Amino acid sequence: MPHYRIREVAALLGVSDDTVRRWIDAGSVDAAHDDTGRLVVDGARLAAFARERATSPAPDPTGVGRSARNRFVGLVTRVVADGVMAQVELQCGPHTVVSLMSSEAARELRLEPGQLAVAVVKATTVIVETPGGAS
């Protein structure tokens, strides 16, 4: 099982090293010393902690039920329409989502920077990569 150093935990959770240390001191995150004496967090426990702390996404303003579970509520930050196609960028929390659609669809949806929108992703293929070329 992988172990993560304090700075790695902070980067993965989007917080400061000091915040991670406070969580450890408060007992919210379990840590142990590795062979070199550095504090590390067990990967499985970190995953459970991250899942528990995950904030609910912004509420979906559409009120429409769908089978797609990957829904990202955010703001349109950029629309580049060139002839037939448009590239629409949304900032959904810390994630940027880019959609390619027809220029006509972008116009009909009145997509422009600052517009509230929901990116719905339903794919048959999701690629997962790991560092270091693990097989």
DSSP file (Angstrom, degrees, kcal/mol; ACC not computed):
  #  RESIDUE AA STRUCTURE BP1 BP2  ACC     N-H-->O    O-->H-N    N-H-->O    O-->H-N    TCO  KAPPA ALPHA  PHI   PSI    X-CA   Y-CA   Z-CA
    1    1 A M              0   0    0      0, 0.0     2,-0.0     0, 0.0     0, 0.0   0.000 360.0 360.0 360.0 133.7    0.0    0.0    0.0
    2    2 A P        -     0   0    0      0, 0.0    41,-3.1     0, 0.0     2,-0.4  -0.334 360.0-153.4 -70.5 153.1    1.4    3.4   -0.9
    3    3 A H  E     -A   42   0A   0     39,-0.2     2,-0.4    40,-0.1    39,-0.2  -0.946   6.6-148.8-123.2 147.9    2.2    6.0    1.8
    4    4 A Y  E     -A   41   0A   0     37,-2.5    37,-2.5    -2,-0.4     2,-0.1  -0.952  10.5-129.3-123.6 136.8    2.3    9.7    1.2
    5    5 A R  E  >  -A   40   0A   0     -2,-0.4     4,-2.5    35,-0.2     3,-0.4  -0.324  37.3 -99.6 -74.2 164.0    4.4   12.4    2.9
    6    6 A I  H  > S+     0   0    0     33,-0.7     4,-2.7     1,-0.2     5,-0.2   0.895 123.1  50.5 -54.0 -46.7    2.7   15.5    4.4
    7    7 A R  H  > S+     0   0    0      1,-0.2     4,-2.1     2,-0.2    -1,-0.2   0.855 111.0  49.7 -64.5 -33.2    3.5   17.7    1.3
    8    8 A E  H  > S+     0   0    0     -3,-0.4     4,-2.5     2,-0.2    -1,-0.2   0.907 110.2  50.0 -70.3 -41.6    2.0   15.1   -1.0
    9    9 A V  H  X S+     0   0    0     -4,-2.5     4,-2.1     1,-0.2    -2,-0.2   0.935 111.0  50.2 -60.0 -46.0   -1.2   14.8    1.1
   10   10 A A  H  X>S+     0   0    0     -4,-2.7     5,-2.2     1,-0.2     4,-1.0   0.920 111.6  47.3 -59.5 -45.0   -1.5   18.5    1.1
   11   11 A A  H  <5S+     0   0    0     -4,-2.1     3,-0.3     1,-0.2    -1,-0.2   0.903 112.3  49.6 -64.3 -41.3   -1.1   18.7   -2.7
   12   12 A L  H  <5S+     0   0    0     -4,-2.5    -1,-0.2     1,-0.2    -2,-0.2   0.850 118.0  39.1 -67.0 -33.5   -3.6   15.9   -3.3
   13   13 A L  H  <5S-     0   0    0     -4,-2.1    -1,-0.2    -5,-0.2    -2,-0.2   0.479 108.9-120.0 -97.4  -3.0   -6.2   17.5   -1.0
   14   14 A G  T  <5S+     0   0    0     -4,-1.0     2,-0.2    -3,-0.3    -3,-0.2   0.857  74.5 110.0  70.6  35.0   -5.6   21.1   -2.1
   15   15 A V  S   <S-     0   0    0     -5,-2.2    -1,-0.2    -6,-0.2     2,-0.1  -0.741  71.0 -86.9-129.6 178.5   -4.7   22.3    1.3
   16   16 A S     >  -     0   0    0     -2,-0.2     4,-1.8     1,-0.1     5,-0.1  -0.458  33.2-114.1 -85.7 161.6   -1.5   23.5    3.0
   17   17 A D  H  > S+     0   0    0      1,-0.2     4,-2.4     2,-0.2     5,-0.2   0.892 118.6  56.8 -57.2 -40.4    1.1   21.4    4.8
   18   18 A D  H  > S+     0   0    0      1,-0.2     4,-2.4     2,-0.2    -1,-0.2   0.877 103.0  53.4 -62.0 -38.1    0.1   23.1    8.0
   19   19 A T  H  > S+     0   0    0      2,-0.2     4,-2.4     1,-0.2    -1,-0.2   0.924 108.9  49.0 -62.7 -43.3   -3.5   22.1    7.6
   20   20 A V  H  X S+     0   0    0     -4,-1.8     4,-2.4     1,-0.2    -2,-0.2   0.927 110.6  50.7 -61.6 -44.6   -2.5   18.4    7.2
   21   21 A R  H  X S+     0   0    0     -4,-2.4     4,-2.8     1,-0.2    -1,-0.2   0.896 109.6  50.7 -60.6 -40.1   -0.4   18.7   10.3
   22   22 A R  H  X S+     0   0    0     -4,-2.4     4,-2.3     2,-0.2     6,-0.2   0.912 109.4  50.9 -63.5 -41.7   -3.3   20.1   12.2
   23   23 A W  H  X>S+     0   0    0     -4,-2.4     5,-2.1     2,-0.2     6,-1.2   0.908 111.7  47.6 -61.6 -40.9   -5.5   17.3   11.0
   24   24 A I  H ><5S+     0   0    0     -4,-2.4     3,-1.2     4,-0.2    -2,-0.2   0.940 112.1  49.1 -64.7 -47.3   -2.9   14.8   12.2
   25   25 A D  H 3<5S+     0   0    0     -4,-2.8    -2,-0.2     1,-0.3    -1,-0.2   0.850 112.0  49.4 -60.4 -34.9   -2.6   16.5   15.6
   26   26 A A  H 3<5S-     0   0    0     -4,-2.3    -1,-0.3    -5,-0.2    -2,-0.2   0.556 115.8-116.2 -81.6  -8.1   -6.4   16.5   16.0
   27   27 A G  T <<5S+     0   0    0     -3,-1.2    -3,-0.2    -4,-0.6    -2,-0.1   0.553  84.1 118.4  84.8   7.2   -6.6   12.8   15.1
   28   28 A S  S   <S+     0   0    0     -5,-2.1     2,-0.4    -6,-0.2    -4,-0.2   0.830  78.3  37.3 -73.9 -31.6   -8.6   13.4   11.9
   29   29 A V  S    S-     0   0    0     -6,-1.2     2,-0.4    -9,-0.2    -2,-0.3  -0.986  83.7-135.5-122.7 128.0   -5.8   11.9    9.8
   30   30 A D        +     0   0    0     -2,-0.4    12,-0.4    -3,-0.1     2,-0.3  -0.668  30.1 174.9 -82.1 133.5   -3.8    8.9   10.9
   31   31 A A        -     0   0    0     -2,-0.4     2,-0.3    10,-0.2    10,-0.2  -0.958  10.7-173.5-136.5 155.6   -0.1    9.2   10.3
   32   32 A A  E     -B   40   0A   0      8,-2.4     8,-3.1    -2,-0.3     2,-0.4  -0.910  31.9 -99.9-140.0 166.7    3.0    7.1   11.2
   33   33 A H  E     -B   39   0A   0     -2,-0.3     6,-0.2     6,-0.2     2,-0.0  -0.766  34.4-144.4 -91.6 135.5    6.7    7.5   10.9
   34   34 A D    >   -     0   0    0      4,-2.7     3,-1.9    -2,-0.4    -1,-0.1  -0.161  41.7 -79.2 -84.0-173.3    8.4    5.7    8.0
   35   35 A D  T 3  S+     0   0    0      1,-0.3    -1,-0.1     2,-0.1    -2,-0.0   0.738 133.1  50.8 -61.4 -23.7   11.9    4.1    8.1
   36   36 A T  T 3  S-     0   0    0      2,-0.1    -1,-0.3     0, 0.0     3,-0.1   0.443 120.2-107.4 -94.7   0.3   13.5    7.5    7.7
   37   37 A G  S <  S+     0   0    0     -3,-1.9     2,-0.2     1,-0.3    -2,-0.1   0.480  74.8 135.2  89.8   3.2   11.5    9.0   10.6
   38   38 A R        -     0   0    0      1,-0.1    -4,-2.7    -5,-0.0    -1,-0.3  -0.595  61.6-107.8 -86.1 147.3    9.2   11.1    8.4
   39   39 A L  E     + B   0  33A   0     -2,-0.2   -33,-0.7    -6,-0.2     2,-0.3  -0.554  44.5 176.7 -71.6 132.9    5.5   11.3    8.9
   40   40 A V  E     -AB   5  32A   0     -8,-3.1    -8,-2.4    -2,-0.3     2,-0.4  -0.954  22.9-138.4-135.8 156.7    3.5    9.5    6.3
   41   41 A V  E     -A    4   0A   0    -37,-2.5   -37,-2.5    -2,-0.3   -10,-0.2  -0.959  27.8-113.7-117.5 132.7   -0.2    8.7    5.7
   42   42 A D  E  >  -A    3   0A   0     -2,-0.4     4,-2.4   -12,-0.4   -39,-0.2  -0.419  22.6-132.7 -63.8 134.1   -1.4    5.3    4.5
   43   43 A G  H  > S+     0   0    0    -41,-3.1     4,-2.3     1,-0.2     5,-0.1   0.868 103.1  50.2 -59.7 -41.8   -2.9    5.6    1.0
   44   44 A A  H  > S+     0   0    0    -42,-0.3     4,-2.0     2,-0.2    -1,-0.2   0.905 113.1  46.3 -66.3 -40.8   -6.1    3.6    1.8
   45   45 A R  H  > S+     0   0    0      2,-0.2     4,-2.5     1,-0.2    -2,-0.2   0.877 111.5  52.3 -68.5 -36.3   -6.8    5.7    4.9
   46   46 A L  H  X S+     0   0    0     -4,-2.4     4,-2.8     2,-0.2    -2,-0.2   0.910 107.9  51.7 -64.6 -40.9   -6.1    8.9    2.9
   47   47 A A  H  X S+     0   0    0     -4,-2.3     4,-2.2     2,-0.2    -2,-0.2   0.914 110.8  47.7 -61.6 -42.8   -8.6    7.8    0.2
   48   48 A A  H  X S+     0   0    0     -4,-2.0     4,-2.3     2,-0.2    -2,-0.2   0.914 112.8  49.0 -64.1 -42.7  -11.2    7.2    2.9
   49   49 A F  H  X S+     0   0    0     -4,-2.5     4,-2.2     1,-0.2    -2,-0.2   0.921 110.6  50.5 -62.3 -44.5  -10.5   10.6    4.5
   50   50 A A  H  X S+     0   0    0     -4,-2.8     4,-0.9     1,-0.2    -1,-0.2   0.895 110.8  49.2 -61.4 -40.6  -10.7   12.3    1.1
   51   51 A R  H  < S+     0   0    0     -4,-2.2     3,-0.4     1,-0.2    -1,-0.2   0.911 111.2  49.0 -66.4 -42.0  -14.0   10.7    0.3
   52   52 A E  H  < S+     0   0    0     -4,-2.3    -2,-0.2     1,-0.2    -1,-0.2   0.871 115.1  44.8 -64.2 -36.8  -15.5   11.6    3.7
   53   53 A R  H  < S+     0   0    0     -4,-2.2    -1,-0.2    -5,-0.2    -2,-0.2   0.563  81.8 123.7 -85.9  -9.6  -14.4   15.3    3.3
   54   54 A A     <  -     0   0    0     -4,-0.9     2,-0.2    -3,-0.4    -3,-0.0  -0.287  59.6-132.7 -57.6 129.8  -15.5   15.6   -0.3
   55   55 A T        -     0   0    0      1,-0.1    -1,-0.1     3,-0.0     3,-0.1  -0.533  23.1-102.8 -82.2 150.5  -17.9   18.6   -0.6
   56   56 A S        -     0   0    0     -2,-0.2    -1,-0.1     1,-0.1     0, 0.0  -0.478  42.9-110.6 -67.5 141.3  -21.1   18.2   -2.4
   57   57 A P        -     0   0    0      0, 0.0     3,-0.1     0, 0.0    -1,-0.1  -0.211  47.8 -75.3 -66.1 165.7  -20.9   19.8   -5.8
   58   58 A A        -     0   0    0     15,-0.3    15,-0.2     1,-0.1    16,-0.0  -0.309  66.5 -88.8 -56.0 145.5  -22.9   23.0   -6.5
   59   59 A P        -     0   0    0      0, 0.0    -1,-0.1     0, 0.0    -3,-0.0  -0.310  42.0-109.4 -62.0 142.2  -26.6   22.1   -6.9
   60   60 A D    >   -     0   0    0      1,-0.2     3,-0.6    -3,-0.1    58,-0.1  -0.609  26.4-160.2 -73.1 116.4  -27.6   21.3  -10.4
   61   61 A P  T 3  S+     0   0    0      0, 0.0    -1,-0.2     0, 0.0    57,-0.0   0.595  78.0  73.8 -76.6  -8.8  -29.7   24.2  -11.6
   62   62 A T  T 3  S-     0   0    0      2,-0.1     3,-0.1     1,-0.1    -2,-0.0   0.829  79.4-151.0 -78.0 -29.9  -31.4   22.3  -14.4
   63   63 A G    <   +     0   0    0     -3,-0.6     2,-0.4     1,-0.2    -1,-0.1   0.674  50.1 135.1  68.8  15.1  -33.7   20.1  -12.2
   64   64 A V        -     0   0    0      0, 0.0     2,-0.3     0, 0.0    -1,-0.2  -0.818  53.0-133.5-100.5 135.2  -33.6   17.4  -14.9
   65   65 A G        +     0   0    0     -2,-0.4     2,-0.3    -3,-0.1     3,-0.0  -0.694  32.8 170.1 -84.5 138.2  -33.0   13.7  -14.0
   66   66 A R        -     0   0    0     -2,-0.3     0, 0.0     2,-0.2     0, 0.0  -0.955  43.7-127.5-143.0 161.5  -30.4   11.9  -16.1
   67   67 A S  S    S+     0   0    0     -2,-0.3     2,-0.3     2,-0.0    -1,-0.1   0.724  83.2  98.2 -80.6 -21.9  -28.7    8.6  -16.1
   68   68 A A        -     0   0    0      1,-0.2    -2,-0.2     2,-0.1    54,-0.1  -0.509  51.8-172.3 -70.2 128.9  -25.2   10.3  -16.3
   69   69 A R        +     0   0    0     -2,-0.3     2,-1.3    52,-0.2    -1,-0.2   0.630  64.2  85.8 -95.9 -16.9  -23.7   10.6  -12.9
   70   70 A N  E     +C  121   0B   0     51,-0.7    51,-2.9     2,-0.0     2,-0.5  -0.691  56.9 156.5 -91.4  91.4  -20.7   12.7  -13.9
   71   71 A R  E     -C  120   0B   0     -2,-1.3     2,-0.5    49,-0.2    49,-0.2  -0.967  22.8-168.0-121.8 128.5  -22.2   16.2  -13.7
   72   72 A F  E     -C  119   0B   0     47,-2.8    47,-2.9    -2,-0.5     2,-0.4  -0.941   6.6-157.7-122.9 110.0  -20.0   19.3  -13.1
   73   73 A V  E     +C  118   0B   0     -2,-0.5   -15,-0.3    45,-0.2     2,-0.3  -0.711  38.0 120.9 -85.8 132.3  -21.8   22.5  -12.3
   74   74 A G  E     -C  117   0B   0     43,-2.7    43,-2.7    -2,-0.4     2,-0.4  -0.920  56.7 -74.2-166.7-168.0  -19.7   25.6  -13.1
   75   75 A L  E     -CD 116  91B   0     16,-1.9    16,-2.8    -2,-0.3     2,-0.3  -0.883  39.8-116.3-110.7 139.0  -19.3   28.8  -14.9
   76   76 A V  E     + D   0  90B   0     39,-2.7    38,-3.2    -2,-0.4    14,-0.3  -0.585  34.5 175.1 -68.0 129.4  -18.6   29.3  -18.6
   77   77 A T  E     +     0   0B   0     12,-3.0     2,-0.3     1,-0.4    13,-0.2   0.613  61.1  11.6-111.1 -19.9  -15.2   31.0  -18.8
   78   78 A R  E     - D   0  89B   0     11,-1.3    11,-2.8    34,-0.1     2,-0.4  -0.969  50.4-170.5-161.4 140.1  -14.6   31.0  -22.6
   79   79 A V  E     - D   0  88B   0     -2,-0.3     2,-0.6     9,-0.2     9,-0.2  -0.974   6.1-177.0-134.4 120.9  -16.5   30.4  -25.8
   80   80 A V  E     - D   0  87B   0      7,-2.7     7,-2.7    -2,-0.4     2,-0.5  -0.940   7.1-176.0-119.8 107.7  -14.6   30.2  -29.1
   81   81 A A  E     + D   0  86B   0     -2,-0.6     2,-0.4     5,-0.3     5,-0.2  -0.900   6.5 174.2-106.8 129.1  -16.9   29.8  -32.1
   82   82 A D  E >   - D   0  85B   0      3,-2.9     3,-1.3    -2,-0.5     2,-0.6  -0.840  59.7 -61.8-136.7  96.2  -15.4   29.3  -35.5
   83   83 A G  T 3  S-     0   0    0     -2,-0.4    20,-0.1     1,-0.3    -2,-0.0  -0.528 122.2  -0.1  70.3-114.6  -17.8   28.5  -38.3
   84   84 A V  T 3  S+     0   0    0     -2,-0.6    19,-3.1    19,-0.1    20,-0.5   0.799 125.6  55.9 -82.1 -30.8  -19.5   25.3  -37.6
   85   85 A M  E <   -DE  82 102B   0     -3,-1.3    -3,-2.9    17,-0.3     2,-0.4  -0.700  58.4-162.8-110.8 156.4  -17.9   24.3  -34.3
   86   86 A A  E     -DE  81 101B   0     15,-3.3    15,-2.4    -2,-0.3     2,-0.5  -0.990  11.4-147.0-133.8 144.3  -17.5   26.0  -30.9
   87   87 A Q  E     -DE  80 100B   0     -7,-2.7    -7,-2.7    -2,-0.4     2,-0.5  -0.962  19.7-169.3-109.7 122.3  -15.2   25.3  -28.0
   88   88 A V  E     -DE  79  99B   0     11,-3.0    11,-2.9    -2,-0.5     2,-0.4  -0.954   3.6-162.3-118.0 126.5  -16.7   26.0  -24.6
   89   89 A E  E     -DE  78  98B   0    -11,-2.8   -12,-3.0    -2,-0.5   -11,-1.3  -0.908   5.9-171.8-110.3 135.4  -14.7   26.0  -21.4
   90   90 A L  E     -DE  76  97B   0      7,-2.9     7,-2.6    -2,-0.4     2,-0.7  -0.955  18.6-142.9-122.0 143.0  -16.3   25.7  -18.0
   91   91 A Q  E     -DE  75  96B   0    -16,-2.8   -16,-1.9    -2,-0.4     2,-0.7  -0.933  21.4-179.3-104.1 112.7  -14.6   26.2  -14.6
   92   92 A C  E >   - E   0  95B   0      3,-3.5     3,-2.0    -2,-0.7   -18,-0.2  -0.845  61.4 -62.2-115.9  91.4  -16.2   23.6  -12.3
   93   93 A G  T 3  S-     0   0    0     -2,-0.7   -21,-0.0     1,-0.3   -19,-0.0  -0.510 118.9 -17.1  62.6-131.3  -14.6   24.1   -8.9
   94   94 A P  T 3  S+     0   0    0      0, 0.0     2,-0.4     0, 0.0    -1,-0.3   0.481 124.9  88.3 -82.3   0.4  -10.9   23.3   -9.4
   95   95 A H  E <   -E   92   0B   0     -3,-2.0    -3,-3.5     2,-0.0     2,-0.5  -0.806  63.7-149.0-107.7 138.7  -11.5   21.5  -12.7
   96   96 A T  E     -E   91   0B   0     -2,-0.4     2,-0.5    -5,-0.2    -5,-0.2  -0.903  15.7-166.2 -99.8 128.7  -11.7   22.9  -16.2
   97   97 A V  E     -E   90   0B   0     -7,-2.6    -7,-2.9    -2,-0.5     2,-0.4  -0.964   1.6-160.9-117.2 131.4  -14.1   21.1  -18.5
   98   98 A V  E     -E   89   0B   0     -2,-0.5     2,-0.4    -9,-0.2    -9,-0.2  -0.936   6.3-171.3-116.1 133.5  -13.9   21.7  -22.2
   99   99 A S  E     -E   88   0B   0    -11,-2.9   -11,-3.0    -2,-0.4     2,-0.5  -0.971  12.7-152.7-124.2 138.6  -16.7   20.8  -24.6
  100  100 A L  E     +E   87   0B   0     -2,-0.4     2,-0.3   -13,-0.2   -13,-0.2  -0.946  34.2 147.2-106.3 128.4  -16.8   20.8  -28.4
  101  101 A M  E     -E   86   0B   0    -15,-2.4   -15,-3.3    -2,-0.5     2,-0.1  -0.896  52.2 -71.2-148.3 174.3  -20.2   21.4  -29.9
  102  102 A S  E  >  -E   85   0B   0     -2,-0.3     4,-2.0   -17,-0.2   -17,-0.3  -0.428  38.1-125.6 -70.1 148.9  -21.8   23.1  -32.9
  103  103 A S  H  > S+     0   0    0    -19,-3.1     4,-2.3     1,-0.2     5,-0.2   0.864 113.1  58.7 -60.2 -35.0  -21.7   26.8  -33.0
  104  104 A E  H  > S+     0   0    0    -20,-0.5     4,-2.7     1,-0.2    -1,-0.2   0.919 104.9  48.3 -61.2 -44.1  -25.5   26.7  -33.4
  105  105 A A  H  > S+     0   0    0      2,-0.2     4,-2.3     1,-0.2    -2,-0.2   0.912 110.1  51.7 -63.5 -42.2  -25.9   24.8  -30.1
  106  106 A A  H  <>S+     0   0    0     -4,-2.0     5,-2.3     1,-0.2     4,-0.3   0.896 112.6  46.3 -61.4 -40.1  -23.6   27.3  -28.3
  107  107 A R  H ><5S+     0   0    0     -4,-2.3     3,-1.2     3,-0.2    -2,-0.2   0.933 111.2  50.9 -67.4 -45.3  -25.8   30.1  -29.6
  108  108 A E  H 3<5S+     0   0    0     -4,-2.7    -2,-0.2     1,-0.3    -1,-0.2   0.857 112.3  46.8 -61.4 -35.2  -29.1   28.4  -28.8
  109  109 A L  T 3<5S-     0   0    0     -4,-2.3    -1,-0.3    -5,-0.2    -2,-0.2   0.519 107.2-131.1 -82.4  -5.2  -27.8   27.8  -25.2
  110  110 A R  T < 5 -     0   0    0     -3,-1.2     2,-0.4    -4,-0.3    -3,-0.2   0.898  36.6-174.8  55.4  44.1  -26.7   31.4  -25.0
  111  111 A L      < +     0   0    0     -5,-2.3    -1,-0.2    -6,-0.1    -2,-0.1  -0.576  17.4 142.4 -76.2 126.3  -23.3   30.3  -23.7
  112  112 A E    >   -     0   0    0     -2,-0.4     3,-2.4   -34,-0.1   -36,-0.3  -0.971  59.4 -66.7-156.3 157.7  -21.0   33.2  -22.8
  113  113 A P  T 3  S+     0   0    0      0, 0.0   -36,-0.2     0, 0.0     3,-0.1  -0.213 121.7  26.3 -52.4 133.6  -18.5   33.9  -20.0
  114  114 A G  T 3  S+     0   0    0    -38,-3.2     2,-0.2     1,-0.3   -37,-0.1   0.207  87.8 132.6  97.4 -13.4  -20.2   34.1  -16.6
  115  115 A Q    <   -     0   0    0     -3,-2.4   -39,-2.7   -39,-0.2    -1,-0.3  -0.527  59.4-123.5 -73.1 132.9  -23.1   31.8  -17.6
  116  116 A L  E     +C   75   0B   0     -2,-0.2     2,-0.3   -41,-0.2   -41,-0.2  -0.593  45.2 161.9 -71.8 134.9  -24.0   29.1  -15.2
  117  117 A A  E     -C   74   0B   0    -43,-2.7   -43,-2.7    -2,-0.3     2,-0.5  -0.966  35.4-131.2-151.7 164.4  -23.9   25.7  -16.9
  118  118 A V  E     -C   73   0B   0     -2,-0.3     2,-0.6   -45,-0.2   -45,-0.2  -0.988  13.8-150.1-123.7 123.1  -23.7   22.0  -16.2
  119  119 A A  E     -C   72   0B   0    -47,-2.9   -47,-2.8    -2,-0.5     2,-0.5  -0.835  14.2-162.7 -90.5 123.6  -21.2   19.7  -18.0
  120  120 A V  E     -C   71   0B   0     -2,-0.6     2,-0.5   -49,-0.2   -49,-0.2  -0.940   4.3-167.6-110.9 122.6  -22.6   16.2  -18.3
  121  121 A V  E     +C   70   0B   0    -51,-2.9   -51,-0.7    -2,-0.5     2,-0.4  -0.944  16.0 164.1-116.4 121.9  -20.1   13.5  -19.1
  122  122 A K        +     0   0    0     -2,-0.5     2,-0.4   -54,-0.1   -54,-0.1  -0.920  16.6 161.8-135.5 109.3  -21.2   10.0  -20.1
  123  123 A A        -     0   0    0     -2,-0.4     3,-0.1     1,-0.1    -2,-0.0  -0.936  41.8-147.9-131.3 149.7  -18.5    8.0  -21.7
  124  124 A T  S    S+     0   0    0     -2,-0.4     2,-0.5     1,-0.2    -1,-0.1   0.609  90.9  53.7 -87.5 -12.8  -17.9    4.3  -22.4
  125  125 A T        +     0   0    0      2,-0.0     2,-0.4    -3,-0.0    -1,-0.2  -0.982  56.5 172.9-127.9 124.7  -14.1    4.8  -21.9
  126  126 A V        -     0   0    0     -2,-0.5     2,-0.5    -3,-0.1     0, 0.0  -0.991  21.5-148.3-126.7 122.1  -12.4    6.3  -19.0
  127  127 A I        -     0   0    0     -2,-0.4     2,-0.5     2,-0.0    -2,-0.0  -0.776  10.1-165.1 -94.3 130.3   -8.6    6.1  -19.0
  128  128 A V        -     0   0    0     -2,-0.5     2,-0.3     2,-0.0    -2,-0.0  -0.963   6.6-170.3-115.8 129.6   -6.8    5.8  -15.6
  129  129 A E        -     0   0    0     -2,-0.5    -2,-0.0     4,-0.0     0, 0.0  -0.870   6.5-157.6-118.3 152.1   -3.1    6.4  -15.4
  130  130 A T    >   -     0   0    0     -2,-0.3     3,-0.9     4,-0.2     4,-0.1  -0.930  28.4-102.6-123.9 151.9   -0.7    5.9  -12.5
  131  131 A P  G >  S+     0   0    0      0, 0.0     3,-0.8     0, 0.0     0, 0.0  -0.361  98.7  26.5 -70.5 153.1    2.7    7.5  -12.0
  132  132 A G  G 3  S-     0   0    0      1,-0.2     0, 0.0    -2,-0.0     0, 0.0   0.578 116.4 -84.8  76.9  10.3    5.9    5.6  -12.7
  133  133 A G  G <   -     0   0    0     -3,-0.9    -1,-0.2     1,-0.2    -4,-0.0   0.830  63.7-175.3  64.3  32.1    4.5    3.3  -15.4
  134  134 A A    <         0   0    0     -3,-0.8    -4,-0.2     1,-0.1    -1,-0.2  -0.311 360.0 360.0 -60.4 143.2    3.2    0.7  -12.9
  135  135 A S              0   0    0      0, 0.0    -1,-0.1     0, 0.0    -2,-0.0   0.408 360.0 360.0-119.3 360.0    1.8   -2.3  -14.6
